[in-house]
Amino acid sequence: MLSIEQLPRVQTPYYIYDTALLQRTLDAIHAETRDHDNWHVHYAVKANAHPDILRQIAAAGFGADCVSGGEVQAALAAGFPASEIVFAGVGKADWEIRNALKAGIAMFNVESLEELEVIHEIATLLNTRARVSFRINPDVGAHTHAHITTGKAENKFGIAKEDMVHVIRQAQQMQRIDFMGLHFHIGSQLLEMDDFAALCTRVNEMQDELEAAGLRANNINVGGGLGVDYQDPDAHPVPNFKAYFQTFTRGLKLREGQQLHFELGRAVVAQMGSLITRCLYVKQAKVKKFAIVDAGFTDLIRPAFYGAYHKVENLTAATRGEGEPTLYDVVGPICESSDVFVTDYSMPATRRGDLIALRSAGAYGEIMASGYNCRPLPKGYLME
Ligand SMILES: *Cc1c(COP(=O)(O)O)cnc(C)c1O
């Protein structure tokens, strides 16, 4: 549980980031990966691009996985070396490709033949070379919310596995393109290691197919997706990186000299962040009691967007140490019925003015905030 003494006295709602927990998390990843010289862990910037958080992750020696030109810019500004930045995404605009080439990023993860042709054109105009991996849609299902699976044949992501050999041959005929390897990403908030094991099996099959065609990939990128414990963040503040990385050690048959890339987002930053909000009103309606708070889905969209769960803690009531638990719907002020964080949620008796924390909000929280209803964007602060 968070304690009120750790919080800055600033206007709610805001995000608070526990940088000591972030450091523990980064250290845990290092502990599981440092014996593998050919492994590279990249941080998926889209999960949280707060400048101080990015700087801390860059300083710990991680690379960056970006999905827009803005993210490439943010990663460079935070101190990630260009040689450790990869750029993925189904819809890269020309200016984004141009800027990434000028910055000299490590590689593009290319998602279609159409995109490859544009990257080649721009590299030719700039008189430079583009290093590319191909994102292959592995057609592997994953046990997570339908909005966050990405590796099924019907998803918009990647190149169909049947087209892999063809696109690589096309790339090899382009003078300004260097083919680097294969990229995969099957989804997010995955807690079943079997999903990653299934990915390993598919990657091995794709490698066999490459070899049969006389081709070779220097890089294998298995994406991100490791989940966190939203139910009980204090029981599992650091995800089970041992089980995650072991799945790949056991399952993947890497070829001589191959480099293996990981791209973790949520697992790195989710648990170190909380959204802090204040209770504005406790409204007794006909069938329900509403705790109306000053944060809404403009600040944290995951519950409204994915039906996601965040643990809710009344920090002030905890210090009062009184009151029978009561069921509340904790809702925001936005003029949409979906602006609900939790329903029928048991909390100690809650009053106007109480500070409330929505836990595990470090990933896909602040970064997804919007200005709907002309609301100011929430700020992120580091814990004292
Ligand atoms: C979002 C994303 C990631 C990170 O996903 P997490 O579930 O946050 O680990 C990694 N790679 C790609 C290509 C992504 O789009």
The ligand as an SDF file (V2000), in Angstrom:
LIG
                    3D

 15 15  0  0  0  0  0  0  0  0999 V2000
    3.4800   -2.5470  -27.4980 C   0  0  0  0  0  0  0  0  0  0  0  0
    4.6190   -3.2690  -28.0650 C   0  0  0  0  0  0  0  0  0  0  0  0
    5.5480   -3.8700  -27.2250 C   0  0  0  0  0  0  0  0  0  0  0  0
    5.4330   -3.8600  -25.7150 C   0  0  0  0  0  0  0  0  0  0  0  0
    4.3360   -4.5540  -25.2630 O   0  0  0  0  0  0  0  0  0  0  0  0
    4.1510   -4.7950  -23.6860 P   0  0  0  0  0  0  0  0  0  0  0  0
    2.9600   -5.6320  -23.6050 O   0  0  0  0  0  0  0  0  0  0  0  0
    3.9700   -3.4630  -23.0570 O   0  0  0  0  0  0  0  0  0  0  0  0
    5.3870   -5.4830  -23.2040 O   0  0  0  0  0  0  0  0  0  0  0  0
    6.6180   -4.5180  -27.8140 C   0  0  0  0  0  0  0  0  0  0  0  0
    6.7650   -4.5560  -29.1570 N   0  0  0  0  0  0  0  0  0  0  0  0
    5.8850   -3.9770  -29.9970 C   0  0  0  0  0  0  0  0  0  0  0  0
    6.1070   -4.0450  -31.4500 C   0  0  0  0  0  0  0  0  0  0  0  0
    4.7810   -3.3130  -29.4850 C   0  0  0  0  0  0  0  0  0  0  0  0
    3.9080   -2.7590  -30.3140 O   0  0  0  0  0  0  0  0  0  0  0  0
  1  2  1  0
  2  3  1  0
  2 14  2  0
  3  4  1  0
  3 10  2  0
  4  5  1  0
  5  6  1  0
  6  7  2  0
  6  8  1  0
  6  9  1  0
 10 11  1  0
 11 12  2  0
 12 13  1  0
 12 14  1  0
 14 15  1  0
M  END
$$$$
